[in-house]
């Protein structure tokens, strides 16, 4: 059974501020999480229940609820030293 995806309001705002081409690529990466919530290359963030996946220079930070089969995209950020 596939997971459902919800995009947190803050992540929606971050997505809308990106160029269209980049936004499409990130949305496709989020959609792929419905089939594989822990894809190759994803990483669990220390001290939290959050995960992150790379999409080019951007990172999608998300939470996984296996019981409800739900993925919540929390943040979309440009990769920097402090990200």
C-alpha positions, 0 to 999 in steps of 0.5 A: 500500500502506498503512503499518502503525502501531506505538505506542511504549510511552511514547505508549500510556501518554500516550494512556491518561492522556487523557480518552476523547473526546480519546483517540479523536480522537488515535487516529483521527488516528494511523489516518489516517497509515496512508493519508497519513504526511505529511498537510497540516499535518504538520511535520518536526522539526529535527535529527531524523527525527521528524515531528509532526501536530496534533490539537487542542491535542495533538501526535503525534510519530512516525517514518516508515520508508518502506522497511518502510511503518511509522509509529511513534508516539513521543509524544503531548503537550499543546501548550505553549511547550516542546513 
